[in-house]
Amino acid sequence: MTTSVPPAVVGNAVLIVVDIQGGQVPDEESRSEIAQMGGRRERADRVERLIDSCREHDVPVVFIQEVHKPSLVDIGRELDGAEGPHCVEGWPETELAPWVRPRPDEFLIRKRRYSAFFGTELEIVLKAYKAETVLLIGGLTDVCIHYTAVDAHQHDYRVRVLTDCIGGSSREAHDAALRAIAYLQRDALVTSEHVFDWLAAGKPTAG
C-alpha cells in the first residue's frame, strides 16, 4: 500500500526507529515468539541509508527498544493475544539489530508497551527537538508502529509512516494497519523515496 502523491513533511521532523531488534541472532534461532512478514533483510539497507541521510541533514534520530524483565512482570496483557514471550532483557535477540547503531548524542528509549509514548520520555524528547512531524520506521506495522502513530496523532503531531521501511506480523495485518493509520491522517503514508527527495531538496517546509 503506497501513496501516489508525496505528502509534505511539515516543519521540524524527527525520525523514530521503532523496535528494529534481533541483535545478531538469526531469525530462525530467535526465542522471540512474534510472527513477522518477509522482507526484513531487504529493508535493512534502506533503513541504514535513511538513518545516515537524516543525520547528514540534521534530522534528529530517536531509537526505540522494547524490553521486558526475565520474570515478565512488566509485560502486562501482551501475552493475551498471538504473541509469546519476546524482547526479554538479557536475550541477545532483544538487542538492536547490528545495522542500528545509536550515537552517544542520540536518544535510545526503552519501552514496555506497544506505543513508544506510553510510560516513556518520548514526548519530552520530541518537545526538546520542537518536532512537528514524526517519521516512523521499524515494526511491527500492526502493533508498535500502529499504536505509536495513533498516540502521535493524539499528541497533535503530523505522522509520516514510511511504508517500505516497516513490516507487520503478516502482509494482511500490515496492509490493514496502514489503512487504519491513513484513516486518521490522510497524508500519513509515504515511502523512503519521498523522504530522501525531501532531504535532498533541503527540507522544504510546506504548510
Backbone as CSV, one residue per row, in Angstrom:
resi,resn,N_x,N_y,N_z,CA_x,CA_y,CA_z,C_x,C_y,C_z
1,MET,0.858,-1.186,0.000,0.000,0.000,0.000,0.893,1.234,0.000
2,THR,0.794,2.108,-1.017,1.641,3.280,-1.129,0.795,4.486,-1.503
3,THR,1.418,5.640,-1.519,0.731,6.848,-1.916,1.189,7.232,-3.307
4,SER,0.333,7.894,-4.076,0.685,8.291,-5.428,1.267,9.693,-5.476
5,VAL,0.887,10.556,-4.528,1.395,11.918,-4.466,2.155,12.099,-3.164
6,PRO,3.440,12.539,-3.233,4.212,12.672,-2.000,3.624,13.713,-1.057
7,PRO,3.152,13.325,0.105,2.667,14.302,1.075,3.824,15.118,1.641
8,ALA,3.491,16.249,2.210,4.513,17.131,2.738,5.038,16.636,4.076
9,VAL,6.327,16.845,4.293,6.895,16.760,5.636,6.899,18.186,6.159
10,VAL,6.166,18.425,7.223,5.908,19.789,7.665,6.778,20.144,8.858
11,GLY,7.469,21.275,8.757,8.227,21.794,9.884,9.354,20.881,10.323
12,ASN,9.666,20.950,11.613,10.748,20.123,12.160,10.306,18.659,12.213
13,ALA,11.137,17.791,11.683,10.830,16.358,11.674,11.820,15.604,12.546
14,VAL,11.356,14.500,13.112,12.205,13.584,13.876,11.949,12.178,13.344
15,LEU,13.028,11.456,13.064,12.921,10.062,12.644,12.888,9.183,13.887
16,ILE,11.837,8.369,14.015,11.713,7.449,15.147,11.880,6.022,14.636
17,VAL,12.904,5.359,15.127,13.247,3.999,14.708,12.683,3.051,15.757
18,VAL,11.595,2.368,15.406,10.811,1.608,16.385,11.177,0.121,16.360
19,ASP,11.783,-0.352,17.425,11.926,-1.791,17.695,12.585,-2.574,16.563
20,ILE,13.640,-2.020,15.967,14.405,-2.806,14.997,15.443,-3.571,15.802
21,GLN,15.037,-4.746,16.248,15.803,-5.541,17.197,16.161,-6.905,16.611
22,GLY,16.732,-7.745,17.417,17.127,-9.078,16.969,18.600,-9.353,17.164
23,GLY,19.359,-8.285,17.489,20.795,-8.453,17.668,21.409,-9.099,16.440
24,GLN,22.314,-10.013,16.668,22.929,-10.749,15.569,22.452,-12.203,15.544
25,VAL,21.309,-12.465,16.173,20.752,-13.815,16.232,19.946,-14.079,14.959
26,PRO,20.225,-15.132,14.210,19.418,-15.442,13.018,17.951,-15.602,13.385
27,ASP,17.079,-15.165,12.476,15.641,-15.199,12.747,15.172,-16.593,13.165
28,GLU,15.722,-17.615,12.514,15.266,-18.976,12.801,15.726,-19.473,14.164
29,GLU,16.661,-18.768,14.803,17.150,-19.162,16.121,16.618,-18.269,17.237
30,SER,15.868,-17.243,16.887,15.385,-16.295,17.882,14.334,-16.938,18.786
31,ARG,14.410,-16.621,20.065,13.419,-17.104,21.026,12.188,-16.206,21.088
32,SER,12.251,-15.033,20.450,11.109,-14.130,20.477,9.965,-14.721,19.662
33,GLU,8.830,-14.937,20.305,7.697,-15.608,19.671,6.750,-14.581,19.059
34,ILE,7.219,-13.972,17.962,6.420,-12.982,17.247,6.501,-13.293,15.757
35,ALA,5.361,-13.450,15.121,5.343,-13.678,13.673,5.712,-12.400,12.940
36,GLN,6.431,-12.529,11.819,6.807,-11.366,11.026,6.692,-11.695,9.546
37,MET,6.178,-10.734,8.779,6.128,-10.888,7.335,7.541,-10.840,6.777
38,GLY,7.713,-11.322,5.577,9.034,-11.381,4.971,9.552,-10.016,4.546
39,GLY,10.803,-10.005,4.092,11.404,-8.803,3.526,12.246,-7.992,4.477
40,ARG,12.449,-8.479,5.690,13.190,-7.676,6.670,14.618,-7.407,6.208
41,ARG,15.270,-8.422,5.685,16.662,-8.241,5.248,16.749,-7.244,4.093
42,GLU,15.753,-7.274,3.215,15.749,-6.340,2.094,15.543,-4.904,2.559
43,ARG,14.801,-4.733,3.665,14.572,-3.381,4.186,15.773,-2.827,4.938
44,ALA,16.662,-3.690,5.381,17.753,-3.266,6.263,18.644,-2.219,5.616
45,ASP,19.037,-2.425,4.357,19.927,-1.470,3.691,19.252,-0.115,3.538
46,ARG,17.963,-0.133,3.189,17.204,1.107,3.034,17.112,1.856,4.356
47,VAL,16.867,1.119,5.435,16.773,1.723,6.764,18.107,2.344,7.167
48,GLU,19.186,1.626,6.936,20.505,2.147,7.302,20.832,3.424,6.523
49,ARG,20.522,3.432,5.235,20.770,4.633,4.423,19.909,5.796,4.886
50,LEU,18.687,5.506,5.262,17.785,6.559,5.722,18.290,7.187,7.014
51,ILE,18.702,6.365,7.955,19.236,6.881,9.216,20.449,7.770,8.948
52,ASP,21.363,7.296,8.108,22.561,8.074,7.797,22.200,9.385,7.106
53,SER,21.237,9.347,6.196,20.855,10.557,5.471,20.190,11.570,6.397
54,CYS,19.353,11.100,7.314,18.749,12.025,8.283,19.827,12.695,9.128
55,ARG,20.793,11.926,9.569,21.887,12.510,10.342,22.637,13.568,9.541
56,GLU,22.918,13.275,8.279,23.654,14.212,7.430,22.896,15.522,7.234
57,HIS,21.565,15.450,7.299,20.742,16.639,7.066,20.138,17.183,8.363
58,ASP,20.743,16.806,9.489,20.366,17.359,10.795,18.908,17.091,11.175
59,VAL,18.404,15.934,10.775,17.106,15.468,11.259,17.375,14.537,12.442
60,PRO,16.915,14.876,13.638,17.196,14.021,14.804,16.661,12.606,14.612
61,VAL,17.416,11.644,15.130,17.012,10.236,15.086,16.846,9.747,16.520
62,VAL,15.693,9.163,16.810,15.400,8.630,18.137,15.143,7.130,17.985
63,PHE,15.782,6.339,18.823,15.683,4.888,18.739,14.805,4.364,19.878
64,ILE,13.949,3.403,19.533,13.047,2.789,20.499,13.390,1.303,20.595
65,GLN,13.409,0.794,21.833,13.707,-0.621,22.069,12.715,-1.167,23.088
66,GLU,11.990,-2.214,22.708,11.093,-2.863,23.671,11.896,-3.858,24.503
67,VAL,11.720,-3.784,25.819,12.459,-4.651,26.749,11.523,-5.066,27.879
68,HIS,11.606,-6.362,28.268,10.840,-6.862,29.404,11.753,-7.644,30.346
69,LYS,11.466,-7.587,31.619,12.227,-8.327,32.610,12.076,-9.838,32.375
70,PRO,13.102,-10.625,32.719,13.000,-12.080,32.531,11.804,-12.709,33.232
71,SER,11.361,-12.118,34.325,10.184,-12.637,35.030,8.880,-12.323,34.296
72,LEU,8.955,-11.411,33.302,7.793,-10.930,32.550,6.786,-10.200,33.427
73,VAL,7.241,-9.723,34.577,6.351,-8.999,35.483,5.820,-7.721,34.835
74,ASP,6.565,-7.203,33.860,6.220,-5.927,33.231,5.586,-6.088,31.851
75,ILE,5.224,-7.297,31.454,4.728,-7.499,30.090,3.220,-7.289,29.985
76,GLY,2.553,-7.179,31.121,1.132,-6.853,31.116,0.295,-7.865,30.356
77,ARG,-0.568,-7.377,29.477,-1.513,-8.219,28.741,-0.959,-8.620,27.370
78,GLU,0.321,-8.392,27.114,0.868,-8.650,25.777,0.838,-10.126,25.394
79,LEU,0.720,-11.020,26.363,0.680,-12.447,26.048,-0.752,-12.961,25.898
80,ASP,-1.730,-12.061,25.979,-3.124,-12.481,25.842,-3.525,-12.701,24.386
81,GLY,-2.712,-12.183,23.459,-3.017,-12.315,22.041,-2.165,-13.386,21.380
82,ALA,-1.720,-13.108,20.169,-0.979,-14.098,19.382,0.489,-14.193,19.764
83,GLU,1.014,-13.173,20.458,2.445,-13.137,20.741,2.807,-13.968,21.970
84,GLY,3.954,-14.645,21.870,4.532,-15.315,23.017,5.596,-14.422,23.645
85,PRO,6.378,-14.928,24.604,7.434,-14.127,25.234,8.366,-13.523,24.184
86,HIS,8.752,-12.279,24.400,9.585,-11.575,23.430,10.287,-10.410,24.119
87,CYS,11.367,-9.963,23.501,12.104,-8.778,23.967,12.483,-8.888,25.441
88,VAL,12.989,-10.039,25.822,13.361,-10.278,27.211,14.760,-9.725,27.480
89,GLU,14.869,-8.980,28.555,16.148,-8.387,28.961,17.198,-9.481,29.137
90,GLY,18.363,-9.283,28.513,19.440,-10.256,28.607,19.522,-11.208,27.431
91,TRP,18.442,-11.344,26.664,18.492,-12.158,25.458,19.265,-11.393,24.373
92,PRO,20.198,-12.030,23.685,20.905,-11.339,22.594,19.951,-10.824,21.518
93,GLU,18.851,-11.554,21.290,17.919,-11.145,20.246,17.059,-9.946,20.641
94,THR,17.185,-9.503,21.877,16.484,-8.293,22.302,17.272,-7.033,21.955
95,GLU,18.556,-7.186,21.701,19.385,-6.031,21.354,18.996,-5.474,19.991
96,LEU,19.368,-4.230,19.739,19.096,-3.629,18.446,19.811,-4.403,17.344
97,ALA,19.229,-4.372,16.149,19.860,-5.024,15.007,21.230,-4.392,14.749
98,PRO,22.168,-5.139,14.207,23.539,-4.627,14.067,23.672,-3.401,13.174
99,TRP,22.719,-3.192,12.260,22.801,-2.008,11.401,22.142,-0.789,12.042
100,VAL,21.649,-0.945,13.261,21.034,0.157,14.005,21.978,0.508,15.147
101,ARG,22.684,1.610,14.990,23.740,1.954,15.947,23.549,3.389,16.441
102,PRO,22.829,3.578,17.536,22.666,4.933,18.071,24.000,5.560,18.436
103,ARG,24.112,6.836,18.167,25.302,7.587,18.550,25.159,8.065,19.995
104,PRO,26.276,8.411,20.627,26.201,8.826,22.036,25.274,10.007,22.286
105,ASP,25.134,10.904,21.295,24.295,12.087,21.496,22.841,11.858,21.076
106,GLU,22.500,10.635,20.695,21.129,10.317,20.290,20.394,9.581,21.410
107,PHE,19.091,9.689,21.405,18.279,9.059,22.446,17.932,7.620,22.082
108,LEU,18.144,6.723,23.035,17.655,5.349,22.960,16.645,5.193,24.086
109,ILE,15.376,5.044,23.718,14.295,4.992,24.686,13.781,3.562,24.784
110,ARG,13.789,3.026,25.988,13.279,1.673,26.208,11.820,1.743,26.658
111,LYS,11.012,0.873,26.091,9.590,0.880,26.406,9.135,-0.516,26.819
112,ARG,7.995,-0.547,27.509,7.465,-1.825,27.999,6.031,-2.059,27.529
113,ARG,5.593,-1.219,26.620,4.275,-1.383,25.994,4.427,-1.116,24.498
114,TYR,3.361,-1.329,23.743,3.454,-1.214,22.291,3.765,0.209,21.833
115,SER,3.064,1.188,22.350,3.287,2.566,21.938,4.593,3.095,22.514
116,ALA,5.361,3.771,21.671,6.616,4.378,22.134,6.367,5.571,23.051
117,PHE,5.125,6.043,23.121,4.781,7.154,24.005,4.406,6.684,25.403
118,PHE,3.925,5.450,25.533,3.297,5.001,26.777,4.349,4.753,27.855
119,GLY,4.330,5.604,28.890,5.237,5.428,30.017,6.696,5.686,29.713
120,THR,6.977,6.466,28.658,8.364,6.774,28.296,8.584,8.283,28.270
121,GLU,9.824,8.677,27.996,10.165,10.097,27.903,10.080,10.623,26.476
122,LEU,9.452,9.879,25.541,9.444,10.297,24.140,8.844,11.683,23.948
123,GLU,7.756,11.986,24.629,7.132,13.291,24.459,8.077,14.413,24.886
124,ILE,8.830,14.208,25.949,9.815,15.209,26.383,10.878,15.410,25.303
125,VAL,11.351,14.307,24.734,12.384,14.369,23.696,11.860,15.100,22.463
126,LEU,10.651,14.791,22.025,10.098,15.457,20.843,9.894,16.944,21.087
127,LYS,9.487,17.304,22.281,9.348,18.732,22.597,10.713,19.424,22.587
128,ALA,11.739,18.726,23.061,13.082,19.307,23.045,13.538,19.593,21.618
129,TYR,13.167,18.714,20.690,13.523,18.902,19.284,12.538,19.804,18.548
130,LYS,11.511,20.288,19.245,10.468,21.119,18.635,9.861,20.427,17.415
131,ALA,9.601,19.146,17.576,9.097,18.342,16.471,7.676,18.736,16.088
132,GLU,7.422,18.738,14.788,6.079,18.914,14.253,5.613,17.674,13.493
133,THR,6.565,16.976,12.884,6.277,15.761,12.130,7.141,14.624,12.662
134,VAL,6.551,13.452,12.830,7.328,12.270,13.198,7.346,11.310,12.012
135,LEU,8.532,10.823,11.696,8.736,9.834,10.644,8.922,8.489,11.328
136,LEU,8.070,7.516,11.019,8.104,6.230,11.714,8.610,5.123,10.797
137,ILE,9.611,4.368,11.291,10.089,3.175,10.610,10.264,2.076,11.646
138,GLY,10.309,0.825,11.200,10.542,-0.282,12.123,9.407,-1.286,12.099
139,GLY,8.970,-1.717,13.272,7.932,-2.745,13.326,7.351,-2.857,14.725
140,LEU,6.350,-3.689,14.807,5.563,-4.234,13.716,4.511,-3.209,13.287
141,THR,4.202,-3.208,11.985,3.252,-2.235,11.455,1.942,-2.250,12.218
142,ASP,1.416,-3.452,12.462,0.093,-3.592,13.058,0.102,-3.505,14.582
143,VAL,1.270,-3.373,15.172,1.339,-3.317,16.632,2.037,-2.021,17.047
144,CYS,3.350,-2.034,17.173,4.051,-0.880,17.749,4.042,0.343,16.834
145,ILE,4.144,0.151,15.518,4.034,1.295,14.610,2.632,1.890,14.683
146,HIS,1.621,1.024,14.609,0.237,1.493,14.633,-0.067,2.284,15.904
147,TYR,0.271,1.725,17.057,-0.098,2.388,18.304,0.760,3.614,18.578
148,THR,1.988,3.620,18.119,2.805,4.828,18.227,2.248,5.919,17.321
149,ALA,1.821,5.541,16.113,1.225,6.519,15.197,-0.049,7.105,15.772
150,VAL,-0.886,6.270,16.387,-2.123,6.751,16.996,-1.818,7.752,18.109
151,ASP,-0.865,7.419,18.962,-0.532,8.336,20.053,0.102,9.619,19.531
152,ALA,0.930,9.523,18.495,1.496,10.735,17.893,0.382,11.621,17.349
153,HIS,-0.597,11.012,16.713,-1.753,11.748,16.194,-2.494,12.447,17.326
154,GLN,-2.681,11.731,18.435,-3.422,12.308,19.561,-2.619,13.364,20.314
155,HIS,-1.289,13.366,20.105,-0.450,14.436,20.645,-0.284,15.575,19.638
156,ASP,-1.035,15.506,18.541,-1.089,16.578,17.536,0.161,16.680,16.673
157,TYR,0.904,15.595,16.516,1.997,15.561,15.553,1.467,15.135,14.194
158,ARG,2.102,15.617,13.154,1.872,15.045,11.837,2.646,13.735,11.759
159,VAL,2.013,12.715,11.254,2.609,11.377,11.215,2.929,11.018,9.775
160,ARG,4.148,10.533,9.550,4.539,10.021,8.245,5.134,8.626,8.463
161,VAL,4.422,7.622,7.996,4.863,6.234,8.124,5.495,5.815,6.809
162,LEU,6.751,5.415,6.845,7.478,5.038,5.635,7.150,3.580,5.309
163,THR,6.281,3.378,4.348,5.697,2.070,4.119,6.692,1.022,3.636
164,ASP,7.823,1.450,3.071,8.833,0.483,2.624,9.953,0.297,3.643
165,CYS,9.766,0.847,4.838,10.749,0.700,5.921,10.104,0.101,7.161
166,ILE,8.977,-0.579,6.989,8.281,-1.214,8.096,7.806,-2.594,7.663
167,GLY,7.501,-3.432,8.644,6.949,-4.754,8.361,5.994,-5.149,9.464
168,GLY,4.961,-5.917,9.085,3.961,-6.341,10.051,4.093,-7.792,10.449
169,SER,3.140,-8.260,11.233,3.138,-9.666,11.617,2.739,-10.544,10.444
170,SER,2.061,-9.946,9.465,1.726,-10.609,8.208,1.447,-9.506,7.197
171,ARG,1.427,-9.856,5.906,1.109,-8.852,4.895,-0.306,-8.310,5.086
172,GLU,-1.253,-9.187,5.412,-2.632,-8.761,5.620,-2.722,-7.779,6.783
173,ALA,-2.060,-8.102,7.903,-2.094,-7.218,9.068,-1.395,-5.900,8.779
174,HIS,-0.296,-5.951,8.041,0.455,-4.756,7.639,-0.455,-3.804,6.856
175,ASP,-1.132,-4.343,5.827,-1.984,-3.506,4.984,-3.167,-2.933,5.760
176,ALA,-3.742,-3.746,6.642,-4.875,-3.268,7.441,-4.449,-2.132,8.369
177,ALA,-3.266,-2.256,8.967,-2.781,-1.203,9.860,-2.525,0.088,9.100
178,LEU,-1.980,-0.020,7.890,-1.744,1.185,7.095,-3.063,1.880,6.754
179,ARG,-4.085,1.099,6.456,-5.392,1.712,6.179,-5.922,2.431,7.420
180,ALA,-5.714,1.836,8.585,-6.190,2.458,9.821,-5.442,3.756,10.109
181,ILE,-4.134,3.756,9.858,-3.342,4.971,10.080,-3.759,6.065,9.100
182,ALA,-3.951,5.693,7.829,-4.366,6.675,6.820,-5.749,7.236,7.119
183,TYR,-6.587,6.468,7.811,-7.903,6.955,8.211,-7.765,8.141,9.170
184,LEU,-6.736,8.092,10.032,-6.522,9.170,10.996,-5.888,10.397,10.351
185,GLN,-4.915,10.183,9.479,-4.247,11.290,8.793,-4.091,10.910,7.319
186,ARG,-4.754,11.646,6.459,-4.822,11.254,5.055,-3.460,11.265,4.366
187,ASP,-2.507,12.043,4.876,-1.184,12.136,4.248,-0.136,11.306,4.979
188,ALA,-0.571,10.376,5.803,0.372,9.682,6.689,1.296,8.710,5.964
189,LEU,0.896,8.163,4.827,1.668,7.097,4.200,2.594,7.647,3.124
190,VAL,3.883,7.436,3.334,4.906,7.869,2.388,5.867,6.704,2.168
191,THR,6.842,6.915,1.291,7.907,5.934,1.116,9.234,6.596,1.455
192,SER,10.272,5.783,1.539,11.600,6.339,1.795,12.020,7.283,0.670
193,GLU,11.580,6.995,-0.559,11.915,7.870,-1.688,11.399,9.284,-1.460
194,HIS,10.175,9.404,-0.931,9.638,10.728,-0.614,10.529,11.459,0.380
195,VAL,10.995,10.743,1.391,11.810,11.379,2.430,13.209,11.692,1.903
196,PHE,13.791,10.790,1.125,15.091,11.089,0.519,14.995,12.324,-0.377
197,ASP,13.921,12.449,-1.143,13.743,13.614,-2.006,13.597,14.883,-1.177
198,TRP,12.850,14.794,-0.077,12.669,15.950,0.813,13.998,16.384,1.406
199,LEU,14.804,15.415,1.834,16.116,15.742,2.392,17.019,16.371,1.325
200,ALA,17.021,15.798,0.128,17.888,16.301,-0.952,17.503,17.707,-1.383
201,ALA,16.222,18.024,-1.224,15.745,19.361,-1.606,16.005,20.398,-0.522
202,GLY,16.643,19.990,0.556,16.964,20.934,1.621,15.883,21.069,2.659
203,LYS,15.037,20.034,2.809,13.963,20.001,3.813,13.015,21.191,3.679
204,PRO,12.439,21.379,2.469,11.492,22.495,2.329,10.294,22.310,3.231
205,THR,9.781,23.413,3.751,8.623,23.381,4.637,7.369,23.639,3.828
206,ALA,6.350,22.807,4.090,5.049,23.014,3.460,3.998,23.061,4.552
207,GLY,3.053,23.945,4.436,2.032,24.067,5.457,0.712,23.482,5.017
